[in-house]
């Protein structure tokens, strides 16, 4: 297979970060990366731009890391109660899913992407639960929340 060396102008998932010189298949570079201005061919004149791209990348990553750490501190201090409908004996109708949790967090003024909340399975019981939150490759934690019934539980 023909390979091509390109300089990445923006981070590309599973390829590399901004300012990196990478080898990719020629068709991927020619048909995807270069037309979308995600990369440029690696020539001597273009390689001079690498250093400025690397500096810009380091500054951006530093800001993203600081913002993620600050957001995680807010999330860990947050107290959330999700109210659900229940039937006899406290049995829930339906389940609490990731979008439900994200919506409740959004009510407190914090916007999260659905990919940042890692809920292995929908929650089908009342009580205290935790969900894993991954805001940045280096910043992850847990959010504790409570699932409560909207009406009194009858035995």
Backbone as JSON Lines, residues from 0, in Angstrom:
{"i":0,"aa":"X","n":[0.84,-1.19,0.0],"ca":[0.0,0.0,0.0],"c":[0.88,1.25,0.0]}
{"i":1,"aa":"X","n":[0.44,2.23,-0.73],"ca":[1.18,3.48,-0.79],"c":[0.94,4.29,0.47]}
{"i":2,"aa":"X","n":[2.0,4.83,1.02],"ca":[1.93,5.64,2.23],"c":[2.27,7.09,1.87]}
{"i":3,"aa":"X","n":[1.75,8.0,2.68],"ca":[2.0,9.41,2.47],"c":[2.29,10.05,3.82]}
{"i":4,"aa":"X","n":[3.25,10.96,3.88],"ca":[3.54,11.69,5.11],"c":[2.82,13.02,5.06]}
{"i":5,"aa":"X","n":[2.1,13.31,6.15],"ca":[1.38,14.58,6.23],"c":[1.63,15.21,7.59]}
{"i":6,"aa":"X","n":[1.44,16.52,7.65],"ca":[1.49,17.27,8.89],"c":[0.06,17.58,9.29]}
{"i":7,"aa":"X","n":[-0.34,17.15,10.49],"ca":[-1.71,17.38,10.95],"c":[-1.88,18.81,11.44]}
{"i":8,"aa":"X","n":[-2.9,19.47,10.95],"ca":[-3.2,20.84,11.36],"c":[-4.2,20.87,12.52]}
{"i":9,"aa":"X","n":[-4.96,19.81,12.67],"ca":[-5.95,19.67,13.74],"c":[-5.86,18.24,14.27]}
{"i":10,"aa":"X","n":[-6.31,18.0,15.51],"ca":[-6.3,16.62,16.0],"c":[-7.26,15.75,15.2]}
{"i":11,"aa":"X","n":[-6.83,14.54,14.87],"ca":[-7.65,13.58,14.13],"c":[-7.68,12.29,14.96]}
{"i":12,"aa":"X","n":[-8.88,11.83,15.31],"ca":[-9.04,10.65,16.14],"c":[-8.36,9.44,15.52]}
{"i":13,"aa":"X","n":[-7.63,8.71,16.32],"ca":[-6.91,7.5,15.94],"c":[-5.8,7.74,14.91]}
{"i":14,"aa":"X","n":[-5.43,8.99,14.67],"ca":[-4.34,9.28,13.74],"c":[-3.23,10.03,14.46]}
{"i":15,"aa":"X","n":[-3.56,11.17,15.08],"ca":[-2.56,11.95,15.79],"c":[-3.09,13.3,16.19]}
{"i":16,"aa":"X","n":[-2.24,14.07,16.85],"ca":[-2.62,15.38,17.34],"c":[-2.08,16.48,16.45]}
{"i":17,"aa":"X","n":[-2.51,17.65,16.76],"ca":[-2.13,18.86,16.02],"c":[-0.61,19.03,16.04]}
{"i":18,"aa":"X","n":[-0.02,19.26,14.87],"ca":[1.41,19.5,14.77],"c":[2.24,18.25,14.61]}
{"i":19,"aa":"X","n":[1.64,17.09,14.53],"ca":[2.39,15.85,14.39],"c":[2.6,15.51,12.92]}
{"i":20,"aa":"X","n":[3.71,14.86,12.65],"ca":[4.01,14.36,11.31],"c":[3.7,12.87,11.33]}
{"i":21,"aa":"X","n":[2.73,12.44,10.52],"ca":[2.29,11.04,10.56],"c":[2.3,10.44,9.16]}
{"i":22,"aa":"X","n":[2.39,9.1,9.13],"ca":[2.3,8.35,7.87],"c":[0.91,7.72,7.81]}
{"i":23,"aa":"X","n":[0.2,8.03,6.74],"ca":[-1.14,7.46,6.52],"c":[-1.21,6.94,5.09]}
{"i":24,"aa":"X","n":[-2.25,6.2,4.8],"ca":[-2.43,5.71,3.43],"c":[-2.64,6.91,2.51]}
{"i":25,"aa":"X","n":[-2.11,6.82,1.32],"ca":[-2.14,7.94,0.38],"c":[-3.57,8.37,0.06]}
{"i":26,"aa":"X","n":[-4.47,7.43,-0.1],"ca":[-5.86,7.77,-0.42],"c":[-6.55,8.5,0.71]}
{"i":27,"aa":"X","n":[-6.27,8.11,1.96],"ca":[-6.85,8.77,3.12],"c":[-6.38,10.23,3.19]}
{"i":28,"aa":"X","n":[-5.1,10.44,2.93],"ca":[-4.56,11.8,2.93],"c":[-5.15,12.61,1.78]}
{"i":29,"aa":"X","n":[-5.13,12.05,0.59],"ca":[-5.56,12.75,-0.61],"c":[-7.06,13.03,-0.62]}
{"i":30,"aa":"X","n":[-7.87,12.08,-0.16],"ca":[-9.32,12.2,-0.27],"c":[-10.02,12.73,0.98]}
{"i":31,"aa":"X","n":[-9.37,12.65,2.14],"ca":[-10.05,13.06,3.36],"c":[-9.31,14.17,4.1]}
{"i":32,"aa":"X","n":[-8.07,13.91,4.5],"ca":[-7.36,14.86,5.35],"c":[-7.07,16.2,4.67]}
{"i":33,"aa":"X","n":[-6.5,16.16,3.49],"ca":[-6.09,17.41,2.83],"c":[-7.29,18.23,2.36]}
{"i":34,"aa":"X","n":[-8.32,17.66,1.71],"ca":[-9.46,18.5,1.29],"c":[-10.2,19.14,2.46]}
{"i":35,"aa":"X","n":[-10.21,18.5,3.63],"ca":[-10.91,19.05,4.79],"c":[-10.02,19.97,5.62]}
{"i":36,"aa":"X","n":[-8.84,20.26,5.13],"ca":[-7.86,21.14,5.79],"c":[-7.47,20.62,7.17]}
{"i":37,"aa":"X","n":[-7.47,19.29,7.33],"ca":[-7.04,18.68,8.58],"c":[-5.53,18.41,8.55]}
{"i":38,"aa":"X","n":[-4.96,18.37,7.34],"ca":[-3.53,18.09,7.19],"c":[-3.01,18.75,5.92]}
{"i":39,"aa":"X","n":[-1.68,18.8,5.84],"ca":[-1.03,19.28,4.63],"c":[0.14,18.35,4.33]}
{"i":40,"aa":"X","n":[0.54,18.26,3.07],"ca":[1.67,17.38,2.74],"c":[2.92,17.77,3.51]}
{"i":41,"aa":"X","n":[3.69,16.79,3.91],"ca":[4.92,17.04,4.68],"c":[6.06,17.38,3.71]}
{"i":42,"aa":"X","n":[6.28,18.67,3.51],"ca":[7.39,19.13,2.68],"c":[8.31,19.95,3.58]}
{"i":43,"aa":"X","n":[9.5,20.27,3.09],"ca":[10.45,21.04,3.9],"c":[9.88,22.4,4.3]}
{"i":44,"aa":"X","n":[9.2,23.06,3.39],"ca":[8.65,24.38,3.71],"c":[7.51,24.27,4.72]}
{"i":45,"aa":"X","n":[6.71,23.21,4.62],"ca":[5.6,23.03,5.56],"c":[6.09,22.59,6.94]}
{"i":46,"aa":"X","n":[7.23,21.9,7.0],"ca":[7.74,21.42,8.28],"c":[8.14,22.56,9.21]}
{"i":47,"aa":"X","n":[8.39,23.73,8.66],"ca":[8.72,24.89,9.5],"c":[7.52,25.31,10.36]}
{"i":48,"aa":"X","n":[6.34,24.95,9.93],"ca":[5.13,25.31,10.67],"c":[4.89,24.39,11.86]}
{"i":49,"aa":"X","n":[5.6,23.27,11.92],"ca":[5.36,22.29,12.97],"c":[5.53,22.9,14.36]}
{"i":50,"aa":"X","n":[6.58,23.67,14.54],"ca":[6.86,24.2,15.87],"c":[5.74,25.12,16.36]}
{"i":51,"aa":"X","n":[5.24,25.99,15.49],"ca":[4.14,26.87,15.91],"c":[2.88,26.07,16.22]}
{"i":52,"aa":"X","n":[2.63,25.01,15.44],"ca":[1.47,24.15,15.71],"c":[1.62,23.43,17.03]}
{"i":53,"aa":"X","n":[2.82,22.97,17.35],"ca":[3.05,22.26,18.61],"c":[2.84,23.18,19.8]}
{"i":54,"aa":"X","n":[3.32,24.42,19.7],"ca":[3.12,25.39,20.78],"c":[1.64,25.66,20.99]}
{"i":55,"aa":"X","n":[0.93,25.85,19.88],"ca":[-0.51,26.11,19.96],"c":[-1.23,24.92,20.58]}
{"i":56,"aa":"X","n":[-0.8,23.72,20.22],"ca":[-1.41,22.5,20.76],"c":[-1.17,22.4,22.27]}
{"i":57,"aa":"X","n":[0.04,22.67,22.72],"ca":[0.35,22.6,24.16],"c":[-0.48,23.6,24.94]}
{"i":58,"aa":"X","n":[-0.62,24.81,24.43],"ca":[-1.44,25.83,25.11],"c":[-2.89,25.38,25.19]}
{"i":59,"aa":"X","n":[-3.42,24.87,24.08],"ca":[-4.81,24.44,24.05],"c":[-5.04,23.28,25.0]}
{"i":60,"aa":"X","n":[-4.14,22.29,25.0],"ca":[-4.3,21.14,25.88],"c":[-4.21,21.53,27.35]}
{"i":61,"aa":"X","n":[-3.35,22.5,27.66],"ca":[-3.25,22.98,29.04],"c":[-4.55,23.63,29.5]}
{"i":62,"aa":"X","n":[-5.13,24.43,28.62],"ca":[-6.41,25.08,28.95],"c":[-7.52,24.05,29.11]}
{"i":63,"aa":"X","n":[-7.56,23.06,28.2],"ca":[-8.59,22.02,28.28],"c":[-8.47,21.21,29.56]}
{"i":64,"aa":"X","n":[-7.25,20.9,29.97],"ca":[-7.02,20.13,31.19],"c":[-7.47,20.91,32.41]}
{"i":65,"aa":"X","n":[-7.13,22.19,32.48],"ca":[-7.53,23.03,33.61],"c":[-9.05,23.15,33.68]}
{"i":66,"aa":"X","n":[-9.68,23.34,32.53],"ca":[-11.15,23.47,32.5],"c":[-11.8,22.16,32.93]}
{"i":67,"aa":"X","n":[-11.26,21.02,32.49],"ca":[-11.82,19.72,32.86],"c":[-11.67,19.46,34.35]}
{"i":68,"aa":"X","n":[-10.54,19.83,34.93],"ca":[-10.34,19.63,36.37],"c":[-11.31,20.49,37.18]}
{"i":69,"aa":"X","n":[-11.52,21.72,36.73],"ca":[-12.45,22.62,37.4],"c":[-13.88,22.08,37.32]}
{"i":70,"aa":"X","n":[-14.27,21.59,36.15],"ca":[-15.6,21.03,35.96],"c":[-15.81,19.77,36.8]}
{"i":71,"aa":"X","n":[-14.79,18.93,36.9],"ca":[-14.9,17.71,37.7],"c":[-15.08,18.05,39.17]}
{"i":72,"aa":"X","n":[-14.41,19.09,39.65],"ca":[-14.58,19.51,41.04],"c":[-16.03,19.95,41.29]}
{"i":73,"aa":"X","n":[-16.61,20.66,40.33],"ca":[-18.01,21.07,40.46],"c":[-18.94,19.86,40.46]}
{"i":74,"aa":"X","n":[-18.67,18.89,39.58],"ca":[-19.52,17.71,39.49],"c":[-19.46,16.87,40.75]}
{"i":75,"aa":"X","n":[-18.28,16.71,41.34],"ca":[-18.16,15.91,42.55],"c":[-18.83,16.57,43.74]}
{"i":76,"aa":"X","n":[-18.96,17.9,43.72],"ca":[-19.62,18.61,44.81],"c":[-21.14,18.66,44.61]}
{"i":77,"aa":"X","n":[-21.6,18.26,43.44],"ca":[-23.01,18.34,43.09],"c":[-23.82,17.23,43.77]}
{"i":78,"aa":"X","n":[-25.01,17.58,44.23],"ca":[-25.91,16.6,44.84],"c":[-27.15,16.51,43.95]}
{"i":79,"aa":"X","n":[-27.39,15.33,43.39],"ca":[-28.49,15.16,42.44],"c":[-29.45,14.09,42.94]}
{"i":80,"aa":"X","n":[-30.74,14.38,42.79],"ca":[-31.78,13.4,43.09],"c":[-32.67,13.29,41.86]}
{"i":81,"aa":"X","n":[-32.8,12.08,41.34],"ca":[-33.63,11.84,40.17],"c":[-34.93,11.21,40.66]}
{"i":82,"aa":"X","n":[-36.04,11.88,40.35],"ca":[-37.35,11.43,40.8],"c":[-37.98,10.55,39.72]}
{"i":83,"aa":"X","n":[-38.45,9.36,40.13],"ca":[-39.05,8.42,39.19],"c":[-40.41,7.98,39.7]}
{"i":84,"aa":"X","n":[-41.23,7.47,38.79],"ca":[-42.53,6.92,39.16],"c":[-42.34,5.48,39.6]}
{"i":85,"aa":"X","n":[-43.06,5.11,40.65],"ca":[-42.95,3.74,41.14],"c":[-44.34,3.15,41.35]}
{"i":86,"aa":"X","n":[-44.37,1.83,41.37],"ca":[-45.61,1.11,41.61],"c":[-45.58,0.48,42.99]}
{"i":87,"aa":"X","n":[-46.28,-0.64,43.12],"ca":[-46.34,-1.34,44.39],"c":[-44.96,-1.82,44.82]}
{"i":88,"aa":"X","n":[-44.67,-1.67,46.08],"ca":[-43.41,-2.16,46.63],"c":[-42.19,-1.38,46.16]}
{"i":89,"aa":"X","n":[-42.36,-0.21,45.58],"ca":[-41.24,0.61,45.15],"c":[-40.63,0.18,43.83]}
{"i":90,"aa":"X","n":[-41.35,-0.64,43.06],"ca":[-40.84,-1.08,41.76],"c":[-40.95,0.07,40.76]}
{"i":91,"aa":"X","n":[-39.82,0.37,40.11],"ca":[-39.78,1.49,39.17],"c":[-40.47,1.17,37.86]}
{"i":92,"aa":"X","n":[-41.11,2.2,37.28],"ca":[-41.61,2.11,35.92],"c":[-40.5,2.64,35.03]}
{"i":93,"aa":"X","n":[-39.95,1.8,34.19],"ca":[-38.85,2.24,33.32],"c":[-37.53,2.17,34.04]}
{"i":94,"aa":"X","n":[-36.57,2.98,33.58],"ca":[-35.22,2.97,34.14],"c":[-34.6,4.35,33.99]}
{"i":95,"aa":"X","n":[-33.55,4.59,34.76],"ca":[-32.79,5.83,34.67],"c":[-31.62,5.56,33.73]}
{"i":96,"aa":"X","n":[-31.5,6.37,32.67],"ca":[-30.47,6.17,31.66],"c":[-29.51,7.37,31.65]}
{"i":97,"aa":"X","n":[-28.49,7.28,30.81],"ca":[-27.51,8.35,30.68],"c":[-28.12,9.71,30.35]}
{"i":98,"aa":"X","n":[-29.02,9.78,29.35],"ca":[-29.63,11.08,29.04],"c":[-30.42,11.68,30.22]}
{"i":99,"aa":"X","n":[-31.02,10.82,31.06],"ca":[-31.72,11.33,32.24],"c":[-30.74,12.01,33.19]}
{"i":100,"aa":"X","n":[-29.59,11.38,33.38],"ca":[-28.57,11.93,34.27],"c":[-28.01,13.23,33.69]}
{"i":101,"aa":"X","n":[-27.74,13.23,32.4],"ca":[-27.21,14.44,31.74],"c":[-28.21,15.58,31.84]}
{"i":102,"aa":"X","n":[-29.49,15.27,31.66],"ca":[-30.52,16.3,31.78],"c":[-30.58,16.89,33.18]}
{"i":103,"aa":"X","n":[-30.44,16.05,34.2],"ca":[-30.48,16.52,35.58],"c":[-29.25,17.38,35.88]}
{"i":104,"aa":"X","n":[-28.1,17.0,35.32],"ca":[-26.88,17.8,35.5],"c":[-27.05,19.15,34.8]}
{"i":105,"aa":"X","n":[-27.68,19.14,33.63],"ca":[-27.89,20.38,32.87],"c":[-28.79,21.35,33.62]}
{"i":106,"aa":"X","n":[-29.72,20.82,34.43],"ca":[-30.58,21.69,35.24],"c":[-29.75,22.48,36.26]}
{"i":107,"aa":"X","n":[-28.59,21.97,36.6],"ca":[-27.69,22.65,37.54],"c":[-26.67,23.52,36.83]}
{"i":108,"aa":"X","n":[-26.83,23.71,35.51],"ca":[-25.98,24.63,34.76],"c":[-24.69,24.03,34.23]}
{"i":109,"aa":"X","n":[-24.58,22.71,34.19],"ca":[-23.36,22.08,33.68],"c":[-23.74,21.24,32.47]}
{"i":110,"aa":"X","n":[-23.15,21.56,31.33],"ca":[-23.44,20.84,30.1],"c":[-22.41,19.73,29.88]}
{"i":111,"aa":"X","n":[-22.89,18.51,29.67],"ca":[-22.02,17.37,29.38],"c":[-22.47,16.71,28.09]}
{"i":112,"aa":"X","n":[-21.54,16.07,27.43],"ca":[-21.83,15.28,26.24],"c":[-22.18,13.86,26.68]}
{"i":113,"aa":"X","n":[-23.01,13.17,25.94],"ca":[-23.41,11.82,26.33],"c":[-22.24,10.86,26.37]}
{"i":114,"aa":"X","n":[-21.18,11.14,25.62],"ca":[-20.01,10.28,25.61],"c":[-19.17,10.43,26.87]}
{"i":115,"aa":"X","n":[-19.4,11.48,27.62],"ca":[-18.62,11.71,28.84],"c":[-19.19,10.96,30.04]}
{"i":116,"aa":"X","n":[-20.43,10.52,29.96],"ca":[-21.07,9.79,31.05],"c":[-21.07,8.31,30.71]}
{"i":117,"aa":"X","n":[-20.43,7.51,31.56],"ca":[-20.29,6.06,31.3],"c":[-21.16,5.29,32.28]}
{"i":118,"aa":"X","n":[-22.36,4.93,31.83],"ca":[-23.3,4.16,32.62],"c":[-23.38,2.77,31.98]}
{"i":119,"aa":"X","n":[-22.85,1.74,32.66],"ca":[-22.79,0.42,32.04],"c":[-24.16,-0.17,31.69]}
{"i":120,"aa":"X","n":[-25.15,0.07,32.54],"ca":[-26.5,-0.46,32.29],"c":[-27.51,0.5,32.9]}
{"i":121,"aa":"X","n":[-28.72,0.58,32.36],"ca":[-29.74,1.45,32.94],"c":[-30.01,1.07,34.4]}
{"i":122,"aa":"X","n":[-30.31,2.06,35.2],"ca":[-30.55,1.85,36.63],"c":[-32.02,1.57,36.84]}
{"i":123,"aa":"X","n":[-32.32,0.45,37.5],"ca":[-33.71,0.01,37.67],"c":[-34.09,-0.13,39.14]}
{"i":124,"aa":"X","n":[-33.27,0.43,40.04],"ca":[-33.57,0.35,41.46],"c":[-33.5,1.72,42.1]}
{"i":125,"aa":"X","n":[-34.24,1.87,43.17],"ca":[-34.23,3.11,43.94],"c":[-33.07,3.05,44.92]}
{"i":126,"aa":"X","n":[-32.44,4.19,45.17],"ca":[-31.34,4.25,46.13],"c":[-30.2,5.09,45.61]}
{"i":127,"aa":"X","n":[-29.04,4.96,46.27],"ca":[-27.84,5.71,45.9],"c":[-27.08,4.96,44.8]}
{"i":128,"aa":"X","n":[-26.59,5.71,43.83],"ca":[-25.85,5.12,42.72],"c":[-24.69,6.04,42.36]}
{"i":129,"aa":"X","n":[-23.73,5.5,41.61],"ca":[-22.63,6.3,41.08],"c":[-22.5,6.02,39.59]}
{"i":130,"aa":"X","n":[-22.01,7.01,38.88],"ca":[-21.77,6.87,37.44],"c":[-20.38,7.45,37.16]}
{"i":131,"aa":"X","n":[-19.64,6.81,36.26],"ca":[-18.3,7.27,35.9],"c":[-18.4,8.43,34.91]}
{"i":132,"aa":"X","n":[-17.61,9.46,35.15],"ca":[-17.55,10.63,34.28],"c":[-16.12,10.76,33.77]}
{"i":133,"aa":"X","n":[-15.96,10.88,32.46],"ca":[-14.64,11.07,31.87],"c":[-14.67,12.33,31.03]}
{"i":134,"aa":"X","n":[-14.08,13.4,31.55],"ca":[-14.1,14.69,30.88],"c":[-12.89,14.91,29.97]}
{"i":135,"aa":"X","n":[-11.8,14.23,30.27],"ca":[-10.53,14.42,29.57],"c":[-9.74,13.14,29.78]}
{"i":136,"aa":"X","n":[-8.81,12.79,28.91],"ca":[-8.05,11.56,29.13],"c":[-7.37,11.5,30.51]}
{"i":137,"aa":"X","n":[-7.04,12.64,31.08],"ca":[-6.39,12.67,32.38],"c":[-7.33,13.02,33.52]}
{"i":138,"aa":"X","n":[-8.58,13.38,33.22],"ca":[-9.53,13.8,34.25],"c":[-10.76,12.91,34.2]}
{"i":139,"aa":"X","n":[-10.91,12.1,35.23],"ca":[-12.09,11.26,35.33],"c":[-12.44,11.11,36.8]}
{"i":140,"aa":"X","n":[-13.7,10.85,37.04],"ca":[-14.17,10.71,38.42],"c":[-15.54,10.07,38.44]}
{"i":141,"aa":"X","n":[-16.17,10.15,39.6],"ca":[-17.49,9.57,39.77],"c":[-18.47,10.62,40.24]}
{"i":142,"aa":"X","n":[-19.69,10.5,39.79],"ca":[-20.77,11.37,40.22],"c":[-21.74,10.51,41.02]}
{"i":143,"aa":"X","n":[-22.02,10.93,42.25],"ca":[-22.95,10.21,43.09],"c":[-24.32,10.88,42.97]}
{"i":144,"aa":"X","n":[-25.36,10.07,42.86],"ca":[-26.71,10.6,42.77],"c":[-27.67,9.62,43.42]}
{"i":145,"aa":"X","n":[-28.88,10.1,43.66],"ca":[-29.88,9.28,44.32],"c":[-31.11,9.17,43.44]}
{"i":146,"aa":"X","n":[-31.66,7.98,43.35],"ca":[-32.9,7.76,42.64],"c":[-33.99,7.62,43.71]}
{"i":147,"aa":"X","n":[-34.99,8.51,43.64],"ca":[-36.06,8.52,44.66],"c":[-37.43,8.38,43.98]}
{"i":148,"aa":"X","n":[-38.39,7.89,44.74],"ca":[-39.75,7.72,44.26],"c":[-40.5,9.02,44.39]}
{"i":149,"aa":"X","n":[-41.38,9.31,43.42],"ca":[-42.17,10.55,43.51],"c":[-43.36,10.39,44.46]}
{"i":150,"aa":"X","n":[-43.75,9.17,44.74],"ca":[-44.83,8.95,45.7],"c":[-44.33,8.01,46.8]}
{"i":151,"aa":"X","n":[-44.96,8.03,47.97],"ca":[-44.51,7.17,49.06],"c":[-44.59,5.69,48.68]}
{"i":152,"aa":"X","n":[-43.59,4.95,49.12],"ca":[-43.55,3.52,48.81],"c":[-44.42,2.77,49.81]}
{"i":153,"aa":"X","n":[-45.34,1.98,49.24],"ca":[-46.24,1.19,50.08],"c":[-45.8,-0.25,50.06]}
{"i":154,"aa":"X","n":[-45.86,-0.91,51.21],"ca":[-45.47,-2.33,51.27],"c":[-46.61,-3.22,50.88]}
